[in-house]
Amino acid sequence: MKVIGLSTWMIAPLLGAAIPLGALNDSPVFRVAVAIIFLGVMAFFHELGHFLAGKKFGVFVHEFGLGFGPSLVSFKLGETRYSLRLFPLGGFVRFAGEAGGGLSREDSAVPVERHFYSQPALAKSVIVAAGPVMNLFLAAFLFFLVFSVTGLDRTTPFIGHVLPGKPAAAAGMLPGDRIVQVEGQTIKNWEDMVSIVRRRPGLPTRFVVERDGQELELVITPESANGVGVIGVQSRLERSRMHPIEGIVTAFKETVYVVTFWVKGLVETVSGKARPEVTGPVGIGQILGEAASAGISPFLYLLGAISANLGLINLLPIPALDGSRLLFAAIEGVRGKPVDPEKENFIHLIGFAILMALFVIITYRDIMRLIM
């Protein structure tokens, strides 16, 4: 059984956006429903990883379930039953012999060599790790959609908007101007200009801009905003899409970035340098709604970050999560024999109860924060 939680410090910064998603309105109930749906999809892929790896090693699967609680819909295909449960906040793959120890009547009908606990430690580790790994691949796929399908709005050296009453407007800069040089330095992208201006609050700065095919020189004195120079302009954004090959490479790099960001946040939290901020489906729905209002690209990016987050959280050595099962498999590998299955399952049961209690507390806090 997997329980979904989300720490906001584990989410990488959102990327640019455009296309509004009107379907995600401001209704808190609707946003929570959307969050539950997408978290359910991520749970499905997570459990699919366990399922496929288990099948690969020949482990018998009694049931592949999405959610927990009473079964709403179920059917049997081959040797496995597939079900949709009432509470779609997780999922499970019920392997034969997973509980170890005394076998149920259901497990007794399955050859021992096809029981989960009959597998060697390495096979168990692969089966357990396959869930989080599937979430990371899902994250990479969603990032690929952002980079190569929906595209990103990127800044350009063209002026998109000039704020009235600011230094750029006073100097005669107009929307559509292309910044060619600042203080004699050639400007290749928007960030080049920003970097120079930030260092020159209160200092007259020479700009060369191209307007209607002609180059004009403007002298602008950046004003200070908390000690940083600004002139009051915004870039003209252009939607760009990467070549599919480049998009795939960049998507995997972005996944590595999200993982690194997550690990850094975890280390800072454990060391006391950062305070953990945890949220559940209500808070996630709020975050998704805000991302969707910005556009399809940040929405997909956030889904990718959440998927990676889900996989990484499950790798933590917390009872009832995959990381704990990996730890027991590692202990088995070192000892040469498994931990008593009954003791291990008791530990997982206690961990699951604690996680459920934490889930209720987090959800209550998110609701109170939303209505206050």
N, C-alpha and C positions, 0 to 999 in steps of 0.2 A: 504494500500500500504506500502510495506517495502522497505527501501533503505539500501543498504549494504555499510558499511565503515569498515575499519580495522585499529586499532591502534596497531603499532608493539609492544608497551610495554605490550600489553595484551596477547602476545603469550608466552607460557612456553617454556623453552629451549628444543631443539630437542634431541631425544635419538639416540642411536647408529644405524649404517646402514651397508648395504653390497650391495645386488643385484642392479646394476645400471639399470636405466630406460632409455634406449636409445631412446624411443619414444619421450621423452620430450627434444627436441633439443634446440639449443641456439637461435632460431629465436624468437625475441620479440613478433611478431604477433602470433606465435604459442603458446607462453607462455600465452599471454593475452587470447587467445581463450580457452586454458585449464582452466585458472582461471575463465572465464565466465561460462564454463560448470559446474565446480564444485560448484561455487557460486550459480548457478541455481539449482543444486541438493539440496544444503542446504536450499535455499529459498523454494523449493518444500516441504521439510520435515517440515519447519517452518509453511507454510500455511496449510499443512496437519494436524498439531496439532490444529489450529484454526477450520478447517473444521470438524474434527472428534468430537471435543468438542461441536461445534455448533449443529451438528447432534444429539449428545447425549442429548442435552437439547431441541431438537425439533425445533430449529430455521431453518427457510426456507433459503436455499442457492440458490441465483439466479445464481451465477457463481463462479467457482474455476479457477483462472487464474495464469499462470506463466509468469512473465515479465510484461511489460506495453507498451503502445502505440498501434498501429493498430494490429488487430488480424490476425495471419497468418493461424492458424488452429483452428477450434472449432467444437464441437459436443455436443449434448444434450443426457444425460443419466438419465432417471427418471425425476426428477424435476429440476435438476441442469445442467447448461451448463459448459463445460470444454474447456479452451482455452489456446493457446500458443501465446504470444504477441511478437512483433518485438524486443523489448529491454529486454533481459532476465536478468536484474539486480534487481530482486525482484519478488514480486508476490502479490496476493490478494485473499481474499474470500469475495465476495459481498453478505452480508446477507440482507434479507428483512427488511425494516424499519431501516437500519443502520443509515441513515441520520436523522431519527426522523422528527419531525415537519410535514410539508406538505408532504403527501405521493405521490409518483409517481403513474402513472397508473399501472405500474408493481407491486408495493407494494400493491396497493389497492385490487388486486386480491388474496392476501394472508391473511389468518385469522390474526387478530391483535395479538393474543396470540403467534403466531409464528414469530413475529418481534423481532429483536435483542433488541431494546430499550424497549420492553415490558417485558423483562426478569428481574428478581430481580438482585440487585447489585452483589450478590455472584455468580450467574450464569454468568453474564457478566465478572466478574473477572477471573473465571475459563476458559472461552472461550478465553479471551485475553492472559492469562498467558500460555495457552497450546502451543502456538507457540514457545516461548523461551524454555519452558520445553522440547519440542520435539528436539530442537537443542542440548540441554544438553544430552539427551538420545542418539542422533546420535553421539555426541562426545564420550560418553562412549563406544558405539559399535565400533567406529573406534579405540579407545585405546585397546579394547579387541582384535581386529584383530592384532594389533601390538604385544601385550603380548603373545597371545596364538596361532596365526595362522602364521604370517610372522616371528615372533620371533625377538629377540634383540641380537646384538653382545655385549657380556659382557666381561669385562677384566678378566684375570686369573693370577695366580702367576707365569705363564710361560713367559719367554722372547721371544717376537716375532721378535724384530729387535734391533740390537745394532748399534748406530750411530758411524761411524768412527771418530777417533780423540777425542772421549769423554772419561771421566774417566772409564766407564765400559769396553770399548774396550781395553783401556790401561792395565786394570787389568786382562784381559783374559776372561771376561764374553762372552758367546756365545748364539746365538738363540737356543731355546729349553731348556735352563737351567730353572729349577724350583727353585724359591727362597724359602728356608726353614726357615731361620732365618736372622734377621738383628739386630746387637748389642744385641744378646741373646734373642730377642723377636721372638716368633713363628709367622710366616706370614701365615695367612689364606686366604687373598685375596690381590689383587694388591694395593688397597688403604692403607692397613696396611704398606706396604713397602714405598709408596710415602709419607705417613705421617711422617715417621721417617727420610727419606732422606731430606725432605724439611727443617727440623730443624737443619741439620748438614752441612751447607756449609763450606768448608775448613777443616772439621774434618775427620780424617781417620775413616772409618766405616767398621766393620767386617760383611761380608756376608757369609752365608752358603747356597750353592746351590747344587741341585741334578742334576747329569749329568750321563747318562748311568747307572743308578742304584747306583751310588756312590756319597757320599757327599764330596764337596770340599769347602775349606775356601778361600775367596778372600777379600782383603782389598782394599776398594775403597774410594777415597777422593772426595766427591761431590763438583762440582764447583758451584760458585754463579751465579744465574741468577736473577737479581733484588733483591738480598738478600735472595733468596730461593735456597736450595740445589737441584741440578739435577745431574744425572750420565750419561744420554744419552741413555736410553733404552725405548722401547715401549712394551706394553703387547701383548701377543698373544690372539686374540679375539676368542671367541667361541659362535656360535649361540645357543641360548637357548629359549625354549618355555615353558610357564607356563601351568599347568593343567587348563582345561577350567574353573573350579570353581574358582581357584586362579586367573585366568585371569579376570574373571568377577568382583571379589572383588577389584582387583588392578585397573581395568579400572574405577570403580566408585570412588576409592580413588584418582586416577589421575585427574578425572573430578573435584573433590573437590579442588585439588591442583591448577588446572588451574583457577577455580573460585576465590580462595583465592589470587592467583597471580594477577588476573585482578583487584579485589577490592583494593588490596594494591597499584597497579599502579595508579588507579583512585584517591585514597586518596592523593598519593604523587603529582599527577598532580594538583589537586584542591588546595593543600596546597602550591604549587609552588616549591616543592622539585624536581620535574622532569618535563621535557618539553614534551608535547604530540607529538608523531610522528605518523601522520595519513597517510594512503595510500589507494589507490583504486584498481580496477581490474588490472591496469598495474603493480603497485608495488607488488600486491599479486601474479601475474603471475611470476614476477621475483623471489620472495621468493619461490614459489612452484617449479620453475625450478631448483633452487639451492638445494632444499631438495630432489627432484627427482634424481638429479645427484648423490646424496649420497646413495640412495637406497629406496626400497619400504617402509621400516619401518619408517624412518623419514618423508617420504611423507605422509603416512597415519596418522602419529602422528600430523603433521602440519594441515592436513585437520580436525582432531578432535579438535585441538586447535582453528582453525578458526570457526568451527561450534559452539563451546562453546562461542567464542567471539561474534558471530552474535547474539546468544540468549541473552547474557548479555547486549550488546549494546541496543537491543530492549527493555530491561527492564528499561533503563534510562528514567526519566520523561521529555522527550523532545517531544514537539508537533509532531504528525504524527507517533510516535513510540508507541509500546505497553505499555511502562511504563507510558506514558501520559494518555492513556485510563484507565489503572489501577488506576491512581490517581483520575480521574473523577469518577470511580466506587466507590472508597473509600469515596470521598466527598458525593456521593449519599447515601452511607450506613450511614454516619454520619448525613446528613441532613434529611434523610428519603424520599427524592425526588430527581430525577435526575436534573443535570444541563441542562439548555435550550439547546436542541440538536443543534439548529442552531448556537448558540454561540460556543459550543464545536467544531462543525465541521469547523467553520471559523478559530478557533485557530489551528486545525489540518492542514487546508489548508495552512495557513501562514507558519507553521512549515515545511510542505512538500516542499514548494517553497524554503525556506531557505536551506533545506537539498539538494535539487537538485542543487542549486547554489554552495553549498559547494562541492558537488560531482564533478561538472565540474572543479572547481578550483583545487581540489586534483588530478584529472586525468591529467590536464594540467601540474601540477607540477611534477607528476610521469614521464610523457613523457619527459619533459625537463631534468629531472635528469638522465633518461636513455640514452638520446642522447648526453649529454654533457660529 
